[in-house]
Amino acid sequence: MSTQSALLKVMSDAARKAARGLNRDFGELSELQVSRKAPADFVSAADTKAEQTLFEALEKARPGYSFLGEERGLIEGTDKTHTWIVDPLDGTTNFLHAIPHFAINIALQREGAIVAAVTYNPITNELFWAEKGKGCFVNDKRLRVAGRKHLDEAVFGTGIPFLGHGQHARFLKELHQISQRVAGVRRFGAASLDLAYVAAGRLDGFWERDLKPWDMAAGLLMITEAGGKVTDCDGEDRVLETGHVCAANLDLHPLLLDKLKAAA
């Protein structure tokens, strides 16, 4: 059954509303791309505008919920048990380069647990969504993690550290451990979509370090609801605290974890 609850509808509507502005800006950015003007400021304006749209839509629908966003940080609400965790534009570098692979993310945390999640790619019009105990979907199709059991047939997603971010030497060790044993490693540039792709069975697993809560919160619930397993890179259930994530189906998760530990 893929009928969204009232809560999911609020989140989906907010994401689609923010997407309208991003789609418009993305079209303009493609034009800006050929000029010599630096598009970075344009993108941060698009980012801020999208977050404002999300903030207003969510606040109107659920007054008093706290709000943790990439742009504005934590805004404490009167309702201390609920917090929206929002990334208005995951995949900013893709967006900046007019690469059509980015997403809007909204997760709802209730008393410390993620209970609802939306990841929306406006370009493909794919809305990934999940609610605790009710499964994971893309648009109206139910999702399950992939059923592959062996590393040599698996394709994993990851994120590559870049200028000023992440542990470069450690990543190369991990890549060395994993890439020679698998069918492929992909780096698409938007962690939230990578996690949604694991839930959808498009990627067999994903690992990355030094992520922020808004990059991951939605995807953690989606993978769990699609039958997969998510831990940090030490196998602990502390992903949002550590910022390190290791996700796959139940067969591949221990194998991926093993290779990450071997690289340590």
TORNUSE-93739 format. One record per residue (C-alpha): z, x, y; residue in three letters. Coordinates in steps of 0.05 Angstrom, whole numbers, plus 5000, padded with zeros to 4 digits. Layout:
TORNUSE-93739
ZXYala ...
END
This chain:
TORNUSE-93739
500050005000met 497850345065ser 500349855117thr 504150225170gln 511150025189ser 512749845262ala 515450545272leu 509250885245leu 504950435288lys 508650655350val 507551385331met 500251295313ser 498750905377asp 502051445419ala 497951995384ala 491451615394arg 493051495467lys 494452245479ala 488052405440ala 483652045490arg 485552535544gly 484753135498leu 477952905475asn 475652835547arg 478553525565asp 475453835502phe 468553595525gly 469653905594glu 472354545564leu 465854635524ser 462354635592glu 467555095623leu 466655575565gln 459955835591val 462655955661ser 466756565681arg 472756145702lys 478756275658ala 479855635618pro 487055795600ala 490155425658asp 485654835644phe 488354815572val 495654855592ser 494354275640ala 491253875582ala 497254055539asp 502353825591thr 498453185605lys 498253015531ala 505753125524glu 507152685584gln 502952125552thr 506752195486leu 513552225521phe 512151585561glu 509351195502ala 515051395455leu 520451285508glu 517750595523lys 517550395449ala 524250705430arg 528550785493pro 534151295488gly 531551735432tyr 532052485445ser 525552865454phe 524053585432leu 517153795457gly 513454455461glu 512454405536glu 518954105561arg 524054325509gly 529753865489leu 531153235530ile 537652925506glu 537352165499gly 542951665497thr 541651575422asp 544152225391lys 542052045320thr 534552035334his 530052585360thr 522452585368trp 519553275352ile 512853335386val 507153825393asp 501853525439pro 496654045420leu 497454485359asp 491554965354gly 491355125429thr 487255765417thr 482055355379asn 481954845435phe 481355405486leu 475255685449his 472054995440ala 473255025364ile 474154295341pro 480354395299his 486954205331phe 492153655325ala 497353215358ile 504053205321asn 509852725323ile 515752725276ala 522152315279leu 528652645259gln 534352175241arg 541252495232glu 538053165217gly 532752915167ala 525352805182ile 523952075166val 517051945196ala 511052375213ala 504152345244val 498952905250thr 492452685284tyr 486053085290asn 482252725346pro 475553065330ile 475252845257thr 479152205272asn 483752365213glu 490752085221leu 495552385170phe 502051995165trp 508251935122ala 514851565120glu 520751785079lys 520551465010gly 513951105024lys 508651635010gly 503552015050cys 496751775074phe 490551985113val 488051365151asn 488850855094asp 488151315034lys 494151534993arg 494952284987leu 497452734931arg 498053484929val 492853854886ala 494153924812gly 492154654802arg 497055074762lys 494555784766his 493956274824leu 486856484805asp 484255784819glu 488355664882ala 486455694955val 492155825003phe 492555735078gly 496456205124thr 497256425196gly 495657125219ile 500357445270pro 496857595336phe 498257975400leu 505657955416gly 507257475359his 509757565289gly 511058115239gln 504258455229his 506158975176ala 509958465135arg 504157975137phe 499258505112leu 503958655053lys 504257915037glu 496757835043leu 495858434997his 500458124944gln 497057444948ile 489657544965ser 487957954903gln 490757424857arg 487856774886val 481156434895ala 481656474970gly 485956515032val 484256115094arg 486556175166arg 484455555207phe 489055645268gly 493255005268ala 499355025222ala 500454275225ser 493554135198leu 494454675144asp 500754305121leu 497153635123ala 491553945082tyr 496654165029val 499053445026ala 491853215019ala 490453714963gly 485154085004arg 489354715005leu 493654874944asp 499055184986gly 500955495052phe 505556035079trp 507156275148glu 512956595186arg 515656495257asp 513455775267leu 516755285314lys 519854615292pro 514254215325trp 508954605285asp 512154415219met 516553805223ala 511153285208ala 507953705153gly 514453815116leu 515353075104leu 508052965087met 508053495032ile 514453245002thr 511952525003glu 505352754971ala 509253054913gly 509553784935gly 515154264951lys 517054615016val 522155165026thr 522855765072asp 520056425047cys 526656585011asp 526455924973gly 531855615016glu 531754915046asp 532355185118arg 525155155143val 526454855211leu 532055365225glu 528455995200thr 521355805222gly 518656095156his 514955625109val 512555655037cys 509255015012ala 505254834949ala 505354374889asn 511154434839leu 507254914794asp 504655384847leu 510655394894his 514855874850pro 508756324840leu 507256364915leu 514656484930leu 514857044878asp 509057404912lys 512357334981leu 518757634953lys 514858204920ala 512058374989ala 518958435021ala 
END
